[in-house]
Amino acid sequence: MARYIGPVCRLCRREGEKLFLKGEKCSKSCCPITNPKRAVAPGQHGTSRRKLSEYGLQLREKQKAKRIYGVLEAQFANYFAEAERIKGVAGENLLRILEMRLDNVVYRLGYGRSRTEARQVVRHGLLRVNGKNVNIPSYALRVGDVVEVKARSKTEQRFKDILDVTASRIVPEWLSAERENLRGAVSAIPNREQIDTNVHETLIVELYSK
């Protein structure tokens, strides 16, 4: 499967804000976005940001959402098409679909310092969903699904280090977590107020509606 393997801090600089793609580094002073000299768009023209057109604003918002959730173009377009078919507001449906991905739920529960690490945890086959092995990061969870780290992996130093970093992370209301057991469940479908991702989904809807 294709995926972005370049420097992720470059993506934050391109969007001009923290996308929290690097886990622990994002909260430290070494984050490029906190350095005025480095908090510019990459490339030789990065220091001369031009005012974006309406289309440019819509495109940047779509790119930002893709990068936050680690989704590539074709899959993101499929998610939007699905969001339009579902009853309700398309933009909010899109964010719900992205939030209900297995890798995102693992990140929200605090079992990954970043979504990239959460995706790696899933891909390495360290999780069970409803007692069954699942290693697909894009696996769509439903209300009532239980996500748990496999018993043999719970004692690994890896997860001890992860929990030390994510101890202060607030688990969203639509999830329930048993951190000591590395176990969590989807309690409800999230509403827009419960999704703290800094994305203006209406701009994405406008972009795809052209």
Legacy VTK file of the C-alpha trace (Angstrom):
# vtk DataFile Version 3.0
C-alpha trace
ASCII
DATASET POLYDATA
POINTS 210 float
0.000 0.000 0.000
1.298 3.461 -0.916
2.025 5.819 1.957
3.935 9.014 2.660
7.424 8.244 4.004
8.963 11.710 3.857
9.667 14.117 6.758
6.374 14.791 8.526
7.460 18.105 10.068
7.602 19.388 6.505
3.859 18.742 6.238
3.148 20.817 9.349
5.260 23.653 7.961
3.347 23.511 4.684
0.016 23.891 6.493
1.389 26.518 8.874
0.190 24.755 12.027
0.794 21.701 14.181
-0.797 18.563 12.785
0.580 16.428 15.642
2.176 13.887 13.306
5.351 13.315 15.333
3.949 12.338 18.714
6.072 13.486 21.641
8.158 15.898 19.557
5.109 18.022 18.771
4.829 19.124 22.409
8.517 20.038 22.760
10.429 23.180 21.905
12.230 21.382 19.064
9.005 21.394 17.026
9.702 23.551 13.927
6.334 25.300 14.203
7.415 26.865 17.524
10.562 28.298 15.906
9.795 31.559 14.023
12.754 30.973 11.688
11.547 27.507 10.681
7.776 27.954 10.853
7.558 28.747 7.155
6.444 26.678 4.188
9.166 24.382 2.796
10.988 25.336 -0.382
12.839 28.425 -1.588
9.646 30.499 -1.730
8.392 29.409 1.676
8.960 32.780 3.328
6.730 34.595 0.841
3.264 33.259 1.551
0.741 34.622 -0.904
-2.916 35.204 -0.161
-4.813 32.085 -1.181
-7.752 32.103 -3.542
-11.062 30.508 -2.569
-10.015 27.313 -4.332
-6.608 27.441 -2.620
-8.221 27.626 0.825
-10.462 24.660 0.023
-7.545 22.625 -1.317
-5.354 23.359 1.701
-8.144 22.266 4.047
-8.516 18.960 2.210
-4.745 18.418 2.244
-4.627 19.176 5.963
-7.354 16.630 6.746
-5.625 13.978 4.626
-2.330 14.552 6.418
-3.786 14.566 9.920
-5.473 11.199 9.401
-2.764 9.723 7.159
-5.077 9.072 4.212
-4.065 9.288 0.553
-6.043 10.953 -2.243
-8.069 8.069 -3.675
-9.114 6.738 -0.276
-10.048 10.220 0.925
-12.244 10.721 -2.155
-13.926 7.376 -1.446
-14.585 8.445 2.134
-16.200 11.664 0.905
-18.388 9.770 -1.551
-19.498 7.529 1.322
-20.149 10.579 3.527
-22.453 12.026 0.875
-24.468 8.811 0.689
-25.077 8.761 4.451
-28.002 10.704 5.854
-26.879 13.941 7.476
-24.315 16.687 6.835
-21.630 15.444 4.441
-18.746 17.277 6.120
-19.577 15.975 9.571
-20.138 12.473 8.199
-16.660 12.615 6.636
-15.022 13.444 9.959
-16.968 10.671 11.697
-15.789 8.129 9.125
-12.177 9.239 9.627
-12.515 9.157 13.411
-13.941 5.625 13.387
-10.893 4.199 11.600
-9.100 1.645 13.783
-5.743 3.448 13.713
-7.374 6.705 14.808
-9.273 5.019 17.650
-6.032 3.399 18.865
-4.442 6.864 18.843
-7.410 8.439 20.645
-7.275 5.744 23.332
-3.631 6.636 23.963
-2.093 3.400 22.710
-0.019 5.267 20.151
1.930 8.515 20.558
0.912 9.543 17.058
-1.459 8.239 14.426
1.566 6.927 12.547
2.619 4.857 15.555
-0.978 3.719 16.103
-1.068 2.573 12.475
2.172 0.667 13.053
0.704 -1.029 16.133
-2.227 -2.189 14.016
-0.095 -3.311 11.071
2.188 -5.343 13.346
-0.792 -7.417 14.441
-0.709 -6.386 18.101
-4.455 -5.792 18.417
-7.727 -7.662 18.630
-11.140 -6.269 17.766
-13.986 -8.129 19.447
-11.542 -10.960 20.157
-10.399 -11.315 16.534
-7.040 -10.382 15.025
-7.252 -7.241 12.876
-4.242 -5.659 11.172
-5.970 -3.219 8.809
-5.509 0.427 9.923
-8.528 1.618 7.906
-10.834 -0.987 9.493
-14.124 0.801 10.229
-15.256 0.340 13.821
-18.855 0.386 14.993
-20.564 1.233 18.254
-19.926 -1.540 20.752
-16.662 -2.758 19.191
-13.938 -3.584 21.716
-10.283 -2.902 20.893
-7.597 -4.572 22.992
-3.846 -5.077 22.814
-2.969 -8.761 22.670
-2.089 -10.315 26.029
1.471 -11.197 25.041
2.134 -7.607 23.944
0.744 -5.821 27.012
3.928 -6.335 29.018
6.233 -5.042 26.273
8.367 -2.012 27.112
6.987 -0.373 23.997
3.546 0.081 25.491
4.939 1.150 28.860
6.798 3.960 27.078
3.701 4.892 25.076
1.476 5.083 28.174
4.051 7.273 29.946
3.793 9.825 27.136
0.015 9.644 26.644
-0.918 9.562 30.340
-2.296 13.123 30.204
-4.183 12.627 26.943
-7.932 13.038 27.339
-9.939 10.164 25.892
-12.955 11.449 23.917
-16.412 10.977 25.406
-17.453 8.614 22.626
-14.766 6.120 23.690
-14.249 4.222 26.928
-10.736 3.202 27.939
-9.193 0.836 30.476
-5.627 2.072 30.279
-4.254 -0.403 32.811
-5.627 -3.256 30.677
-4.808 -1.618 27.320
-8.424 -2.081 26.348
-11.067 0.266 24.995
-14.442 0.348 23.316
-16.512 2.553 21.021
-19.389 3.813 23.150
-21.130 6.021 20.591
-20.794 7.665 17.211
-18.968 10.978 17.745
-20.777 14.226 17.070
-18.984 17.275 15.660
-18.492 18.870 19.074
-16.606 15.781 20.265
-14.122 15.861 17.378
-11.333 18.295 18.235
-9.549 18.076 14.873
-8.893 21.587 13.567
-10.486 21.095 10.151
-13.128 23.262 8.458
-15.050 20.476 6.777
-17.364 22.862 4.934
-14.431 23.959 2.759
-13.795 20.328 1.813
-17.450 19.887 0.860
-17.269 23.022 -1.286
-14.149 21.701 -3.011
-15.718 18.378 -3.943
-18.950 20.085 -4.993
-17.279 22.006 -7.836
LINES 1 211
210 0 1 2 3 4 5 6 7 8 9 10 11 12 13 14 15 16 17 18 19 20 21 22 23 24 25 26 27 28 29 30 31 32 33 34 35 36 37 38 39 40 41 42 43 44 45 46 47 48 49 50 51 52 53 54 55 56 57 58 59 60 61 62 63 64 65 66 67 68 69 70 71 72 73 74 75 76 77 78 79 80 81 82 83 84 85 86 87 88 89 90 91 92 93 94 95 96 97 98 99 100 101 102 103 104 105 106 107 108 109 110 111 112 113 114 115 116 117 118 119 120 121 122 123 124 125 126 127 128 129 130 131 132 133 134 135 136 137 138 139 140 141 142 143 144 145 146 147 148 149 150 151 152 153 154 155 156 157 158 159 160 161 162 163 164 165 166 167 168 169 170 171 172 173 174 175 176 177 178 179 180 181 182 183 184 185 186 187 188 189 190 191 192 193 194 195 196 197 198 199 200 201 202 203 204 205 206 207 208 209
